[in-house]
Amino acid sequence: MLKTFVVEDDPEQLATLKQIISNHIMINAFDMALTLATSQAQALLDYLDAHPDVEGLYFLDIEYTGQALNGLELATKIRERDVNAKIVFVSTHSEMAFLTFERRIEPLDFVVKDLGQDTVKAKVEKDIRVAYERYTKQGVANKAMFSYSKGGQLFNIPLDQVLFIETGAARNKLVLHLKDRIIQYNGKISDETVAHPELFRVHKSFLVNPSSLVRVDKQAQLGYFENGETVDIAVRKMHDLATLIKQSQLSVRVD
């Protein structure tokens, strides 16, 4: 998931940015979240120090009145913690844009607030789309990904976020269970079995990511996940699943 952060010390502008970002993520069903929106630069650094593996999109101002850090210093520290950070400055200080190059911050964009609310909104929304596209392409290049199509749009999610897929209540509907949410989309489980050989068909209704299992109960014929969800495992699939777990040296308890 691409996490999004906003640091803006003007309460009205902070609220506006939060609304623009949240709405655009929701409307497009991006694999993103507005993780932190704050007026305090240090609060963002504290979060990054506590979550060292964050991949983020950051909307920053240039000046934070009365704070130890300004936006340029904050961006430099973000870049030290998140090498792939997508940084967007939203500021009235257009004359400071050249300093972002001097300090090698490599921002995605510099949005000038004085251009007007509609223009700022359009530019922020475009920056979200560009950042998300780069994030998904980067993910495909660097890690195993799970892809699915919804509403004519292709989505890529890190495979390690996938727990399992089950057939939905309606015809040709699938339910994708991720670690942090559930997504419904059109498809057939037989097609997903072919498209994603890294997943294992444990039942006519369930396609599982073996790496996400934490326990398999042979007697109860159930697979368990860390979040408490379970899937049925067909008798004829149990032996093959147990063999796969052993051969792949997965940390899955098999009872």
Secondary structure, 3 states (H helix, E strand, C coil): CEEEEEECCCHHHHHHHHHHHHHHHHHHCCCEEEEEEECCHHHHHHHHHHCCCCCEEEEECCCCCCCCCCHHHHHHHHHHHCCCCEEEEEECCHHHHHHHHHCCCCCCEEEEHHHCHHHHHHHHHHHHHHHHHHHHHHHHHHCCEEEEEECCEEEEEEHHHEEEEEECCCCCEEEEEECCCEEEEECCHHHHHHHCCCCEEEECCEEECHHHEEEEECCCCEEEECCCCEEECCHHHHHHHHHHHHHCCCCCEEC
